[in-house]
Amino acid sequence: MTVSLTNSKAVYQGIKDAGVRFLTALPETWLVYLLQMAEDDPEMTLIEVAKEEEAIGIAVGAYFAGKPNLLLMQNHGFLAAINGVVSLSMLYRVPLCMLIAHRGHWGEPYPWHTQGGIVTEPVLRSLGIPFEYARDPAKVGKQIREAHTFSLSSLSPVALLLSRDLMED
């Protein structure tokens, strides 16, 4: 498996084009280039966390401080952070735009990712969190802008699932 640098650049440009200059993330293989670009970008603030649930609180704080933000995480991290999503973002109607590396989906070669991949979509649906799949680097920028805008207008969490088609070469 090789992470696509070209497509990661398209995702990062989409983040910047959405007006986002504050990212919260837990390092993950598919996010490696995105995190490197954020670290090297003097316009971007990147907060790396030890647990994804911490990222929820930081993103909520950034929102209240007037900093447009996104969360970068893997789907297993999203599953681990559900308490923060529900009891902070959803309860208090705080926008939360999540870009989620959707591991464990079609073509996944690693068994430790598959169970999380199988349940990610049903969990998003059961929580009523709107989501889409990002598969095309030519469209991902628009999808990021729209997801960020929708999280702000709906005052709720939304998710853009970064697919294998997008994140791998």
C-alpha positions as a Markdown table, in Angstrom:
| # | Residue | x | y | z |
|---|---|---|---|---|
| 1 | Met | 0.0 | 0.0 | 0.0 |
| 2 | Thr | 1.3 | 3.4 | -1.0 |
| 3 | Val | -0.4 | 6.6 | 0.1 |
| 4 | Ser | -1.0 | 9.0 | -2.8 |
| 5 | Leu | 1.0 | 12.2 | -2.4 |
| 6 | Thr | -0.8 | 13.8 | -5.4 |
| 7 | Asn | -4.3 | 13.1 | -3.9 |
| 8 | Ser | -3.2 | 14.2 | -0.4 |
| 9 | Lys | -2.2 | 17.5 | -2.0 |
| 10 | Ala | -5.7 | 17.8 | -3.5 |
| 11 | Val | -7.2 | 17.1 | -0.1 |
| 12 | Tyr | -4.9 | 19.6 | 1.6 |
| 13 | Gln | -5.7 | 22.3 | -1.0 |
| 14 | Gly | -9.4 | 21.6 | -0.4 |
| 15 | Ile | -8.9 | 22.2 | 3.3 |
| 16 | Lys | -7.2 | 25.5 | 2.7 |
| 17 | Asp | -9.7 | 26.5 | 0.0 |
| 18 | Ala | -12.5 | 26.0 | 2.6 |
| 19 | Gly | -10.8 | 28.7 | 4.8 |
| 20 | Val | -9.6 | 26.2 | 7.4 |
| 21 | Arg | -6.4 | 27.1 | 9.2 |
| 22 | Phe | -6.8 | 24.9 | 12.3 |
| 23 | Leu | -6.5 | 21.1 | 12.2 |
| 24 | Thr | -6.8 | 18.6 | 14.9 |
| 25 | Ala | -5.5 | 15.1 | 14.2 |
| 26 | Leu | -4.2 | 11.8 | 15.4 |
| 27 | Pro | -1.4 | 10.5 | 13.1 |
| 28 | Glu | -2.5 | 7.7 | 10.8 |
| 29 | Thr | -1.0 | 6.1 | 7.7 |
| 30 | Trp | -3.4 | 7.6 | 5.1 |
| 31 | Leu | -3.0 | 11.1 | 6.8 |
| 32 | Val | 0.8 | 11.1 | 6.8 |
| 33 | Tyr | 1.2 | 13.6 | 3.9 |
| 34 | Leu | -1.6 | 15.8 | 5.1 |
| 35 | Leu | 0.0 | 16.1 | 8.5 |
| 36 | Gln | 3.4 | 16.9 | 7.0 |
| 37 | Met | 1.9 | 19.6 | 4.8 |
| 38 | Ala | 0.1 | 21.1 | 7.8 |
| 39 | Glu | 3.3 | 21.0 | 9.9 |
| 40 | Asp | 5.2 | 22.8 | 7.1 |
| 41 | Asp | 2.6 | 25.4 | 6.4 |
| 42 | Pro | 3.1 | 28.6 | 8.5 |
| 43 | Glu | -0.6 | 29.5 | 7.9 |
| 44 | Met | -1.8 | 26.3 | 9.5 |
| 45 | Thr | -2.1 | 25.4 | 13.1 |
| 46 | Leu | -2.0 | 21.6 | 13.7 |
| 47 | Ile | -2.8 | 20.1 | 17.0 |
| 48 | Glu | -1.9 | 16.4 | 17.2 |
| 49 | Val | -3.6 | 14.4 | 20.0 |
| 50 | Ala | -3.1 | 11.1 | 21.7 |
| 51 | Lys | -6.8 | 10.2 | 21.6 |
| 52 | Glu | -9.4 | 11.3 | 19.1 |
| 53 | Glu | -11.9 | 12.2 | 21.8 |
| 54 | Glu | -9.4 | 15.0 | 22.8 |
| 55 | Ala | -9.6 | 16.3 | 19.3 |
| 56 | Ile | -13.4 | 16.8 | 19.7 |
| 57 | Gly | -12.9 | 19.2 | 22.7 |
| 58 | Ile | -10.1 | 21.0 | 20.9 |
| 59 | Ala | -12.2 | 21.5 | 17.8 |
| 60 | Val | -15.1 | 22.8 | 19.8 |
| 61 | Gly | -12.8 | 25.2 | 21.6 |
| 62 | Ala | -11.4 | 26.4 | 18.2 |
| 63 | Tyr | -14.9 | 27.0 | 17.0 |
| 64 | Phe | -15.8 | 29.1 | 20.0 |
| 65 | Ala | -12.5 | 31.0 | 19.5 |
| 66 | Gly | -13.6 | 31.8 | 15.9 |
| 67 | Lys | -11.1 | 29.5 | 14.2 |
| 68 | Pro | -12.5 | 27.5 | 11.3 |
| 69 | Asn | -11.3 | 24.0 | 11.8 |
| 70 | Leu | -11.4 | 20.4 | 10.7 |
| 71 | Leu | -10.7 | 17.1 | 12.3 |
| 72 | Leu | -8.5 | 14.4 | 10.6 |
| 73 | Met | -8.9 | 10.9 | 11.9 |
| 74 | Gln | -9.3 | 7.3 | 11.0 |
| 75 | Asn | -12.7 | 5.6 | 11.3 |
| 76 | His | -11.5 | 3.6 | 14.3 |
| 77 | Gly | -10.7 | 6.9 | 15.9 |
| 78 | Phe | -14.1 | 8.3 | 15.1 |
| 79 | Leu | -15.6 | 5.2 | 16.8 |
| 80 | Ala | -13.4 | 5.8 | 19.8 |
| 81 | Ala | -14.5 | 9.5 | 20.0 |
| 82 | Ile | -18.3 | 9.0 | 19.8 |
| 83 | Asn | -18.8 | 10.1 | 23.4 |
| 84 | Gly | -17.3 | 13.5 | 22.6 |
| 85 | Val | -19.2 | 13.8 | 19.3 |
| 86 | Val | -22.6 | 13.0 | 21.0 |
| 87 | Ser | -22.2 | 14.7 | 24.4 |
| 88 | Leu | -20.4 | 17.8 | 23.2 |
| 89 | Ser | -20.9 | 18.6 | 19.5 |
| 90 | Met | -24.4 | 17.1 | 19.1 |
| 91 | Leu | -25.7 | 18.1 | 22.6 |
| 92 | Tyr | -24.6 | 21.7 | 22.4 |
| 93 | Arg | -25.1 | 22.1 | 18.6 |
| 94 | Val | -21.5 | 22.8 | 17.8 |
| 95 | Pro | -20.3 | 22.3 | 14.2 |
| 96 | Leu | -17.8 | 19.5 | 13.7 |
| 97 | Cys | -16.4 | 18.7 | 10.3 |
| 98 | Met | -14.6 | 15.4 | 10.3 |
| 99 | Leu | -12.4 | 14.1 | 7.5 |
| 100 | Ile | -12.3 | 10.4 | 8.2 |
| 101 | Ala | -9.8 | 7.9 | 6.7 |
| 102 | His | -12.2 | 5.0 | 5.9 |
| 103 | Arg | -10.1 | 2.0 | 6.5 |
| 104 | Gly | -11.6 | -1.5 | 6.5 |
| 105 | His | -13.7 | -1.0 | 3.4 |
| 106 | Trp | -13.6 | -2.7 | 0.0 |
| 107 | Gly | -10.1 | -4.0 | -0.8 |
| 108 | Glu | -8.8 | -3.7 | 2.7 |
| 109 | Pro | -5.9 | -6.1 | 3.1 |
| 110 | Tyr | -5.4 | -5.8 | 6.9 |
| 111 | Pro | -7.9 | -7.7 | 9.1 |
| 112 | Trp | -7.4 | -5.3 | 12.0 |
| 113 | His | -9.2 | -2.6 | 10.0 |
| 114 | Thr | -12.2 | -4.5 | 8.7 |
| 115 | Gln | -14.5 | -4.5 | 11.7 |
| 116 | Gly | -14.3 | -0.7 | 12.1 |
| 117 | Gly | -14.8 | -0.3 | 8.4 |
| 118 | Ile | -17.9 | -2.5 | 8.5 |
| 119 | Val | -19.6 | -0.5 | 11.2 |
| 120 | Thr | -18.5 | 3.1 | 10.4 |
| 121 | Glu | -21.4 | 3.8 | 8.0 |
| 122 | Pro | -24.1 | 2.2 | 10.1 |
| 123 | Val | -22.8 | 4.2 | 13.2 |
| 124 | Leu | -22.9 | 7.5 | 11.2 |
| 125 | Arg | -26.4 | 6.7 | 10.1 |
| 126 | Ser | -27.6 | 5.7 | 13.5 |
| 127 | Leu | -26.3 | 9.0 | 15.0 |
| 128 | Gly | -27.9 | 10.9 | 12.2 |
| 129 | Ile | -24.5 | 12.4 | 11.1 |
| 130 | Pro | -24.6 | 13.4 | 7.4 |
| 131 | Phe | -21.7 | 11.9 | 5.4 |
| 132 | Glu | -20.4 | 11.4 | 1.9 |
| 133 | Tyr | -17.5 | 9.4 | 0.4 |
| 134 | Ala | -14.6 | 11.2 | -1.2 |
| 135 | Arg | -13.2 | 9.1 | -4.1 |
| 136 | Asp | -12.2 | 11.6 | -6.8 |
| 137 | Pro | -9.3 | 14.0 | -6.3 |
| 138 | Ala | -10.9 | 16.4 | -8.8 |
| 139 | Lys | -14.0 | 16.7 | -6.6 |
| 140 | Val | -12.6 | 16.4 | -3.1 |
| 141 | Gly | -11.9 | 20.1 | -2.7 |
| 142 | Lys | -15.5 | 20.9 | -3.4 |
| 143 | Gln | -16.7 | 18.1 | -1.1 |
| 144 | Ile | -14.5 | 19.5 | 1.8 |
| 145 | Arg | -15.8 | 23.1 | 1.3 |
| 146 | Glu | -19.4 | 21.8 | 1.2 |
| 147 | Ala | -18.9 | 19.6 | 4.3 |
| 148 | His | -17.4 | 22.4 | 6.2 |
| 149 | Thr | -20.2 | 24.8 | 5.2 |
| 150 | Phe | -22.9 | 22.2 | 6.0 |
| 151 | Ser | -21.4 | 21.6 | 9.5 |
| 152 | Leu | -21.6 | 25.4 | 10.2 |
| 153 | Ser | -25.1 | 25.9 | 8.8 |
| 154 | Ser | -26.5 | 22.8 | 10.5 |
| 155 | Leu | -24.6 | 23.3 | 13.8 |
| 156 | Ser | -23.8 | 19.6 | 13.8 |
| 157 | Pro | -21.2 | 17.0 | 13.0 |
| 158 | Val | -20.7 | 16.0 | 9.4 |
| 159 | Ala | -18.2 | 13.5 | 8.0 |
| 160 | Leu | -16.4 | 13.1 | 4.7 |
| 161 | Leu | -15.1 | 9.6 | 4.4 |
| 162 | Leu | -11.7 | 9.5 | 2.6 |
| 163 | Ser | -11.8 | 6.3 | 0.5 |
| 164 | Arg | -9.1 | 3.9 | -0.6 |
| 165 | Asp | -9.6 | 5.1 | -4.2 |
| 166 | Leu | -8.6 | 8.6 | -3.1 |
| 167 | Met | -5.9 | 7.9 | -0.5 |
| 168 | Glu | -3.9 | 5.1 | -2.1 |
| 169 | Asp | -1.9 | 4.9 | -5.4 |
